[in-house]
Amino acid sequence: VVTEFVNYISFAVTEFIHGLSDWFTAPAVFEGLYGDPETNQQYWRAQSSQNCVLMSTAMVIGQLTGTSPDEDEIVAEAVATDSVANPGQKMYQGLQSQDGVDVKDAVALLDRHGISATLTTYGKSEGNLALRAVAFALDEKKAVSVGLHGGTVWAAVDNEPLPVGVSAADHQVVITGIDFTERVVYLNDSGFAEQGKNMKVPLDAFMKAWQTD
């Protein structure tokens, strides 16, 4: 079973580009829904700490194996497992920690659950290519997790003005579907309480949020 952690660009070189409402146009050849958000909403899990990467990992495990660890279970595993991103440390320091889990450690956790994961990056001029890759992955029944700016997504869902001055991603979510006809993205988002289950986000707002990563 394969999942893809698709990161739009590394944190170190990220730069938020403002005023480009039409920087991305969904390919005309793509129509309708890719993915299965209705089925995969059952694997949504909520976070109670700075552990969105870890909870996204739990949701991916559920989506691909049929059994999703709860927060206590995935936390216990990460706390007890050596980090590949930070040798000499554990993957996670516990619910009281302000430090999250590195995406490279998430890939290693998935491997422990029999899931082969790849980490893919795209440049800022490759939004179209990146979204195509996600659509194809969803069509092939893979699971996809991405980093983005949470506030941009949440403001769009709540019909509030999008934030300005954003320069870095701060949140990890699971994409369960893209509807190119309705121009919406479906997310399982551990950080938005119950509303994060099968959350429907305007495509343009999602792309701007994703661009920060």
DRENLUM-278957 format. One line per 10 residues: number of its first residue (from 1); their letters; for each residue z, x, y of N, C-alpha, C. Coordinates in pm, whole numbers, plus 50000, padded with zeros to 5 digits. Example, Ala and Ser with C-alpha at 12.3 -4.5 7.8 and 13.67 -1.06 7.14 Angstrom:
% DRENLUM-278957
1) AS) 50780,51319,49431,50780,51230,49550,50780,51320,49670; 50708,51285,49775,50714,51367,49894,50787,51290,50003;
***
This chain:
% DRENLUM-278957
1) VVTEFVNYIS) 50000,50087,49883,50000,50000,50000,50000,50091,50123; 49926,50053,50223,49909,50141,50338,49945,50068,50466; 50016,50134,50554,50042,50083,50688,49993,50184,50789; 49972,50140,50909,49928,50231,51013,50018,50218,51135; 50079,50328,51177,50149,50334,51304,50045,50381,51406; 49995,50292,51488,49889,50326,51580,49949,50347,51718; 49955,50468,51763,50012,50498,51894,49900,50529,51991; 49905,50467,52106,49793,50475,52199,49779,50613,52261; 49887,50679,52290,49883,50817,52338,50026,50870,52335; 50043,50999,52321,50177,51055,52307,50258,51037,52434;
11) FAVTEFIHGL) 50391,51027,52418,50480,51007,52532,50462,51116,52637; 50440,51238,52593,50441,51353,52683,50330,51347,52787; 50220,51281,52755,50107,51281,52847,50071,51140,52894; 50165,51046,52878,50132,50909,52915,50127,50891,53066; 50042,50803,53109,50032,50770,53251,49983,50626,53261; 50058,50542,53327,50019,50401,53338,49913,50385,53447; 49805,50318,53414,49696,50299,53508,49702,50157,53562; 49713,50145,53694,49730,50016,53758,49598,49961,53811; 49592,49832,53827,49480,49769,53895,49352,49765,53814; 49361,49782,53684,49241,49781,53602,49245,49660,53509;
21) SDWFTAPAVF) 49238,49543,53567,49252,49421,53488,49138,49405,53389; 49025,49469,53416,48909,49454,53326,48878,49585,53255; 48977,49674,53242,48949,49803,53178,48914,49786,53031; 48958,49674,52973,48924,49646,52834,48859,49510,52821; 48750,49504,52748,48686,49376,52716,48670,49368,52565; 48722,49263,52505,48714,49250,52360,48568,49248,52317; 48533,49323,52213,48394,49326,52166,48344,49187,52131; 48222,49156,52173,48167,49023,52150,48154,48992,52001; 48135,49098,51920,48116,49077,51777,48244,49030,51709; 48358,49053,51774,48486,49011,51717,48517,48869,51762;
31) EGLYGDPETN) 48533,48780,51668,48568,48642,51698,48675,48595,51602; 48756,48498,51648,48854,48437,51560,48975,48525,51535; 49050,48488,51433,49180,48550,51404,49170,48659,51299; 49227,48773,51330,49243,48882,51234,49391,48894,51203; 49425,48903,51075,49565,48908,51036,49616,48771,50993; 49743,48766,50958,49806,48643,50908,49945,48627,50969; 49950,48594,51099,50081,48586,51166,50171,48477,51110; 50116,48366,51066,50199,48258,51014,50276,48302,50890; 50210,48370,50800,50277,48418,50680,50377,48528,50711; 50339,48620,50797,50421,48740,50818,50535,48721,50916;
41) QQYWRAQSSQ) 50544,48604,50979,50659,48581,51067,50790,48579,50990; 50785,48550,50861,50907,48544,50780,50977,48679,50770; 50904,48787,50799,50961,48921,50786,51020,48973,50918; 51022,48888,51020,51081,48927,51148,51229,48957,51131; 51273,49062,51199,51414,49100,51202,51454,49130,51346; 51577,49096,51383,51627,49121,51518,51704,49253,51521; 51700,49321,51634,51778,49442,51652,51902,49413,51734; 52008,49491,51710,52131,49475,51788,52168,49605,51857; 52077,49704,51852,52102,49834,51911,51969,49894,51954; 51970,50022,51990,51847,50091,52031,51770,50137,51907;
51) NCVLMSTAMV) 51729,50042,51826,51667,50079,51698,51540,49999,51669; 51455,49980,51771,51333,49900,51752,51237,49964,51652; 51229,50098,51651,51141,50164,51554,51192,50136,51413; 51323,50143,51395,51382,50119,51264,51359,49974,51219; 51376,49878,51311,51358,49739,51274,51210,49707,51252; 51120,49773,51326,50978,49756,51299,50944,49808,51160; 51010,49916,51121,50992,49971,50987,51037,49871,50881; 51150,49806,50904,51200,49705,50811,51102,49589,50799; 51043,49549,50913,50948,49437,50910,50820,49475,50837; 50776,49600,50854,50658,49648,50781,50686,49650,50631;
61) IGQLTGTSPD) 50804,49696,50593,50841,49697,50450,50834,49556,50393; 50888,49459,50466,50883,49322,50420,50741,49271,50408; 50660,49301,50507,50521,49252,50507,50441,49306,50390; 50470,49430,50348,50389,49493,50244,50451,49486,50105; 50580,49458,50096,50644,49451,49964,50698,49313,49931; 50712,49227,50033,50766,49094,50011,50917,49085,50029; 50982,49200,50049,51127,49201,50070,51159,49287,50192; 51214,49225,50296,51243,49296,50419,51391,49330,50427; 51427,49459,50441,51568,49493,50457,51625,49430,50583; 51753,49393,50581,51814,49347,50706,51860,49470,50784;
71) EDEIVAEAVA) 51916,49448,50902,51950,49560,50988,52053,49652,50924; 52156,49597,50863,52260,49680,50801,52201,49769,50692; 52108,49714,50614,52050,49790,50503,51963,49904,50551; 51876,49878,50647,51784,49982,50694,51861,50086,50776; 51964,50043,50848,52048,50137,50922,52120,50232,50826; 52179,50177,50721,52250,50259,50624,52157,50363,50561; 52034,50323,50532,51938,50417,50473,51903,50529,50571; 51877,50492,50697,51838,50593,50796,51955,50687,50830; 52076,50634,50832,52194,50716,50861,52218,50819,50749; 52178,50785,50627,52204,50872,50513,52087,50965,50480;
81) TDSVANPGQK) 51975,50952,50551,51854,51025,50516,51825,51135,50617; 51792,51254,50566,51761,51368,50652,51635,51341,50734; 51640,51380,50861,51526,51362,50951,51417,51465,50923; 51292,51420,50926,51180,51514,50920,51138,51555,51061; 51169,51472,51160,51133,51501,51298,51232,51597,51363; 51359,51589,51320,51465,51673,51376,51544,51736,51261; 51493,51844,51202,51560,51907,51088,51705,51942,51120; 51789,51919,51021,51930,51944,51037,52008,51823,51082; 51938,51715,51115,52002,51591,51155,51964,51479,51059; 52036,51367,51069,51998,51248,50998,51897,51169,51083;
91) MYQGLQSQDG) 51825,51079,51021,51725,51003,51094,51784,50918,51206; 51906,50868,51184,51966,50774,51280,52115,50801,51285; 52172,50789,51404,52313,50819,51422,52401,50694,51418; 52343,50578,51394,52422,50457,51380,52403,50361,51495; 52455,50239,51479,52432,50131,51576,52491,50160,51714; 52591,50247,51722,52652,50277,51852,52575,50384,51929; 52477,50444,51863,52402,50551,51926,52298,50497,52023; 52273,50571,52131,52167,50536,52225,52035,50602,52187; 52037,50680,52081,51916,50745,52033,51853,50661,51923; 51722,50639,51935,51651,50562,51835,51602,50649,51721;
101) VDVKDAVALL) 51510,50596,51644,51452,50665,51529,51312,50712,51566; 51282,50837,51536,51149,50892,51564,51045,50826,51473; 50926,50804,51527,50820,50741,51448,50787,50823,51323; 50796,50956,51334,50769,51040,51216,50872,51013,51106; 50995,50985,51145,51096,50950,51045,51069,50811,50988; 51014,50722,51070,50978,50590,51019,50871,50602,50911; 50775,50691,50932,50672,50714,50830,50737,50764,50701; 50834,50854,50714,50903,50906,50596,50984,50796,50526; 51047,50708,50603,51120,50596,50545,51027,50505,50466; 50911,50478,50523,50814,50393,50453,50773,50456,50321;
111) DRHGISATLT) 50755,50587,50320,50720,50657,50197,50828,50638,50090; 50954,50634,50132,51064,50612,50038,51055,50474,49974; 50985,50382,50041,50967,50246,49987,50830,50227,49922; 50763,50338,49892,50635,50331,49823,50518,50293,49911; 50535,50310,50042,50430,50272,50137,50372,50398,50199; 50243,50417,50185,50175,50532,50245,50136,50497,50388; 50191,50572,50483,50170,50541,50624,50097,50654,50695; 50015,50619,50792,49947,50718,50875,49985,50696,51020; 49991,50805,51096,50020,50800,51239,49892,50836,51314; 49840,50743,51392,49711,50762,51459,49730,50750,51609;
121) TYGKSEGNLA) 49663,50837,51685,49670,50831,51831,49531,50813,51890; 49527,50749,52007,49402,50728,52081,49424,50767,52226; 49315,50805,52294,49322,50836,52435,49310,50710,52518; 49339,50723,52649,49340,50606,52736,49203,50541,52752; 49097,50617,52732,48963,50560,52744,48916,50495,52614; 49003,50491,52513,48965,50442,52381,49034,50311,52344; 49067,50230,52445,49133,50103,52417,49052,50013,52326; 48923,50007,52349,48836,49925,52267,48837,49973,52122; 48823,50104,52106,48823,50164,51973,48956,50140,51902; 49065,50156,51976,49198,50137,51916,49218,49994,51868;
131) LRAVAFALDE) 49175,49898,51951,49192,49758,51912,49105,49722,51793; 48985,49777,51788,48899,49756,51671,48968,49806,51544; 49030,49925,51555,49097,49983,51439,49210,49893,51391; 49285,49835,51484,49393,49744,51448,49336,49619,51380; 49228,49564,51437,49167,49444,51379,49121,49469,51235; 49056,49583,51213,49010,49616,51078,49128,49635,50984; 49234,49701,51032,49352,49721,50948,49414,49587,50908; 49426,49496,51004,49482,49363,50973,49394,49288,50875; 49263,49302,50891,49169,49234,50802,49180,49288,50659; 49224,49413,50646,49241,49475,50515,49382,49457,50460;
141) KKAVSVGLHG) 49460,49368,50522,49597,49336,50478,49694,49452,50496; 49662,49544,50587,49756,49650,50619,49855,49598,50722; 49962,49674,50742,50060,49641,50846,50043,49742,50959; 50062,49697,51082,50040,49781,51199,50159,49773,51293; 50212,49887,51331,50319,49894,51430,50274,49981,51545; 50305,49940,51668,50264,50017,51786,50380,50032,51883; 50373,50137,51964,50466,50155,52074,50409,50096,52201; 50494,50036,52284,50446,49976,52409,50561,49965,52509; 50530,49911,52626,50634,49885,52726,50682,49742,52709; 50805,49726,52663,50856,49593,52629,50856,49497,52746;
151) GTVWAAVDNE) 50895,49542,52865,50905,49454,52980,50772,49391,53019; 50663,49463,52999,50530,49408,53031,50497,49291,52939; 50528,49307,52812,50504,49199,52715,50594,49080,52743; 50723,49105,52765,50818,48996,52784,50791,48919,52912; 50750,48989,53019,50717,48921,53144,50597,48829,53124; 50499,48874,53047,50380,48792,53022,50415,48667,52941; 50503,48682,52843,50543,48568,52760,50622,48467,52843; 50703,48516,52937,50785,48428,53022,50713,48383,53149; 50583,48417,53159,50503,48380,53276,50561,48435,53406; 50612,48558,53400,50663,48625,53518,50565,48734,53560;
161) PLPVGVSAAD) 50573,48780,53684,50484,48888,53728,50503,49012,53642; 50394,49079,53608,50403,49199,53528,50469,49310,53610; 50550,49393,53547,50617,49501,53621,50518,49605,53671; 50555,49674,53778,50471,49780,53834,50544,49913,53821; 50471,50020,53835,50533,50152,53829,50573,50196,53690; 50521,50132,53588,50557,50165,53450,50483,50291,53407; 50554,50387,53350,50491,50514,53313,50514,50555,53169; 50594,50480,53094,50621,50521,52956,50655,50401,52868; 50621,50413,52742,50657,50312,52644,50807,50321,52614; 50866,50207,52577,51009,50207,52546,51042,50115,52429;
171) HQVVITGIDF) 50942,50073,52355,50967,49971,52254,50862,49979,52143; 50902,49940,52021,50812,49939,51905,50808,49799,51847; 50689,49753,51814,50671,49619,51759,50574,49623,51642; 50564,49513,51571,50467,49498,51463,50363,49395,51505; 50236,49432,51496,50126,49339,51524,50094,49265,51395; 50100,49133,51400,50068,49054,51280,49935,48981,51291; 49877,48976,51412,49749,48909,51426,49688,48931,51563; 49555,48925,51569,49481,48926,51695,49380,48813,51689; 49385,48725,51788,49286,48617,51796,49193,48648,51913; 49073,48693,51880,48978,48734,51984,48918,48614,52057;
181) TERVVYLNDS) 48919,48499,51993,48866,48379,52059,48964,48330,52165; 49091,48322,52128,49194,48279,52223,49242,48394,52312; 49206,48518,52277,49247,48639,52349,49400,48650,52354; 49461,48644,52235,49605,48661,52223,49636,48755,52107; 49752,48818,52115,49802,48904,52009,49933,48845,51959; 49953,48844,51828,50075,48794,51768,50163,48912,51727; 50288,48909,51769,50381,49017,51740,50504,48966,51667; 50560,49050,51582,50698,49038,51539,50775,49143,51618; 50857,49096,51711,50925,49183,51808,51075,49169,51789; 51139,49276,51743,51283,49271,51712,51370,49263,51836;
191) GFAEQGKNMK) 51312,49290,51955,51393,49299,52075,51397,49176,52162; 51332,49068,52120,51322,48950,52205,51387,48828,52138; 51499,48852,52072,51574,48745,52005,51480,48661,51919; 51515,48534,51899,51436,48448,51810,51293,48429,51861; 51274,48438,51992,51141,48421,52049,51047,48533,52007; 51103,48643,51958,51021,48755,51914,50953,48733,51781; 50992,48629,51710,50928,48597,51582,50793,48531,51609; 50685,48592,51557,50550,48537,51573,50520,48512,51721; 50555,48607,51805,50541,48593,51950,50395,48606,51991; 50351,48515,52074,50211,48507,52118,50200,48568,52258;
201) VPLDAFMKAW) 50123,48676,52269,50113,48753,52393,49967,48757,52440; 49941,48731,52568,49804,48743,52619,49747,48882,52590; 49623,48887,52546,49563,49014,52506,49564,49117,52619; 49529,49078,52739,49524,49174,52850,49661,49235,52877; 49766,49151,52875,49901,49202,52898,49943,49296,52786; 49909,49261,52663,49941,49346,52550,49876,49483,52565; 49747,49484,52603,49675,49610,52615,49736,49699,52723; 49780,49638,52833,49844,49716,52940,49978,49772,52892; 50052,49692,52817,50179,49739,52763,50158,49851,52663; 50057,49838,52582,50026,49938,52478,49976,50068,52542;
211) QTD) 49907,50055,52654,49849,50171,52720,49956,50273,52760; 50078,50229,52782,50185,50321,52821,50221,50417,52709; 50186,50385,52585,50212,50473,52472,50084,50542,52427;
***
